[in-house]
Amino acid sequence: MSELIAMTKNGETLGVHSTCVEDHERNGWVIGGELRDLDDTAGVNEGDLSALRADYLAKLGKKPFPGWDVDELRRRMVEAGV
């Protein structure tokens, strides 16, 4: 994963392979932000996270990004009005 570059747009940060940075920049992404480990769920009950993911799927009809934590899932559900 050493080739991933952190890029940010609209408050979201993602890891982009170094060969794809220019493509993302053309779409409004800028270099910056902090990448976190996708397995970083410290302090979160796995059952709560699983339940919230299932709730997201049921209410929005699509699977959530697996790297989203409980706070991000809740934020996106509120933004979607569910």
Number of C-alpha atoms within 10 A of each C-alpha: 7 6 10 15 21 20 21 19 16 7 6 10 19 19 19 18 13 12 10 11 18 12 11 15 14 9 9 11 19 16 16 14 16 12 13 12 7 10 10 11 14 8 6 11 11 12 9 11 17 12 13 18 22 16 17 19 13 11 13 15 10 11 12 18 10 10 15 17 19 18 10 13 20 16 11 15 16 10 9 10 9 11
